[in-house]
Amino acid sequence: MKPRLIQVTIQFNSCYCGLPLSAIKLPNHCFCLGIIRANELILASSEPTINCGDNVLALSVNGANAPELEFTLRKHHPISWSGISCNLAKKPDSEEQELFQW
């Protein structure tokens, strides 16, 4: 099979945010080439840290591994939560009301 180039945009809930690119455990015969950030290519050899919004470029030497490579790069935390939007309905207790001035 032919080699395949994979590009994945890192989402805010990615398991890789804040980690070095070299920390990603890739499938056999797959390699990270670098990151595209703000229209600049950062090569993997410079050990970049992955940020939300980065585009990770990776190569699957054997195209049969490309789906597994893409799945690996899209790994994310199963729950997304922020103080601004939360799907959990919870009323603040009296201590939280005082602390955050609800």
N, C-alpha and C positions, 0 to 999 in steps of 0.2 A: 504494500500500500504506500501511497505517497505521504510525505510529511504534511502536517496541518498546523497552521498558525492559529492560535486561539487568543482572543482579546476579551477580557472581562472587566467591567467597571465595578469597583469595590463600593459596596453599599454601606450605609451608616451602621448596620448591625452585623457586618462581616466579622468572622472570627479572626481575621488577619489585621484589622485596624490596629496600628501602633506597633506591629511586629516588623522585624526585618524581612525583606523579601526572601532571604535564604531560609527562614523558619518554616516555609510552606513545604510540607512533605508531599512530593509529587509522585505520580505513578511511574512505573518503570519506563525508561526511554523518553522521558519528558523533561523539559528544561525551561526555567524562567529566563527570558531574555532581558527584561527590564520593565520599567514603568513609564507611562506617559502622564505627565503632570503639567498642567498649564501650558500645553502645547510644546513641552520640552521632553526629550527622551532621556531617561536616567537609566544607564546600563546596570544590569544586575551586579557586575563586578565592583560597582561603587557602594554596594551594601545599603541600598536605600530602605527607609522605613515606609511601610505602607500606610497611606492615609485614605480616608473616605473620599471618593470621587476619583481616585487614581485609576488608570487603566493598566491592568497587568497584561503584559504580552508573554505568551508561553508557546513553546513548540513541542508538538508531539511528533517524534521521529517516525513512529509507526502510526499512521492515521487511525488504526483500530483503537488506539488508546485515547483519542481525542475526546470522546464523550466523558470518559472517566476524568480526564484532565479538567474539562470545563466544569464538571460536577464538583471537583475538589476546589477549584478557584472560587466557586460561588457559595462555599460553605458559610453559613451564617448562624447567629444565635436564634433559637426558635421563638423567643419572646422579645418584642420591641416595646420599650416603655420610655416615656419621658414625663417630666413634671407638667409639661404643657398639654400633652394629649395622652390620656390613659384610658383604656377600655375597662378598667376595674372601677366599679362604683363604690367609693368609700367616703364616708363623711369624716372630717377631721375631728379628733377628740379635743378636749379643752386645752391640753398642753400644746398640741399642734396649732390650735387657733391662736394662742398667745405668741408662739414662736414665729409663725408666718403671718400673723395679723389677718386672719380670714375674715 
